[in-house]
Amino acid sequence: MTVSVCDSRSAVGKVSFIRNMLMMVKKVAVILVGTLFVVACGQKSSPSSPSSTEVGASSSASSAGSPTSGTVGPQSKSHVGFGLNGIVSGFLTGKVFLTGGGSYDRATNFVHSAGGFNCLEAVMQGPLSTSINPNDPGPCLAGQGVRWDTAALVPSTTFKCTGAAGETLKPAVTSDHTVVLQADFYRAGDGNDESFTGKIILSDGDIAPDFPGVNLWVEKVGCGAAVVNFSR
């Protein structure tokens, strides 16, 4: 039997084509796996700016597995809802963005609230500078922070906006228009084990006579003018 040169070349070409196709399939498979891995990791990354914080996702995560104070019961006349969105600063270091909302009832000591949280600048003093999570040590650095939720409703506290020795120590009392919260703050990868815990004050009016216009405070970070709403 005689095999022409053209037939031989055609067979070699077919083998080469099949090999190339197999190599291409392998490359596509590797790219797909890599893409899935990046997407999965990206879901755990912390927001790089306030606009990238997803409040809804944070709130649902908090509702599913984070501690709250009090017992959920029928809404009473003292039940107050609130929302917030703002940035605080004023102490030597740090700037923090908060957003979110929730509700509380002073009569039953019930509170449930959560939202987005991000350290826009590193906080090197106060509660946000010292992690209570042994698996996630260190201060809250710029770009870190994912969410916050509530540990307790606080009847009252005292605070400063700058921490300066000459600044007057001011009182804040939980009421229908102001709320003091003990909050837990989480970074990416923390799950339900918070990195930090500290107090928050928010109000629909001024909270500091010596700093007109401020209505939001984070412990040892400072004060800020925020969009805050209360409703009953």
Stockholm file with secondary structure:
# STOCKHOLM 1.0

chainA/1-232         MTVSVCDSRSAVGKVSFIRNMLMMVKKVAVILVGTLFVVACGQKSSPSSPSSTEVGASSSASSAGSPTSGTVGPQSKSHVGFGLNGIVSGFLTGKVFLTGGGSYDRATNFVHSAGGFNCLEAVMQGPLSTSINPNDPGPCLAGQGVRWDTAALVPSTTFKCTGAAGETLKPAVTSDHTVVLQADFYRAGDGNDESFTGKIILSDGDIAPDFPGVNLWVEKVGCGAAVVNFSR
#=GR chainA/1-232 SS CCCCHHHHHHHHHHHHHHHHHHHHHHHHHHHHHHHHHHHHHHTTCCCSSGGGCCHHHHHHHHHHHCCCBSCCCCCCTTEEEEEEEEEEEESSSCEEEEEEEEEEETTTTEEEEEEEEEEEECCCSSGGGSCCCTTSCSCCCTTCCCEEEEEEEESEEEECSSCCTTSCCEEEECSSSEEEEEEEEECTTCTTSCSEEEEEEEESSCSCTTSTTCCEEETTTEEECCEEEEEC
#=GC SS_cons         CCCCHHHHHHHHHHHHHHHHHHHHHHHHHHHHHHHHHHHHHHTTCCCSSGGGCCHHHHHHHHHHHCCCBSCCCCCCTTEEEEEEEEEEEESSSCEEEEEEEEEEETTTTEEEEEEEEEEEECCCSSGGGSCCCTTSCSCCCTTCCCEEEEEEEESEEEECSSCCTTSCCEEEECSSSEEEEEEEEECTTCTTSCSEEEEEEEESSCSCTTSTTCCEEETTTEEECCEEEEEC
//
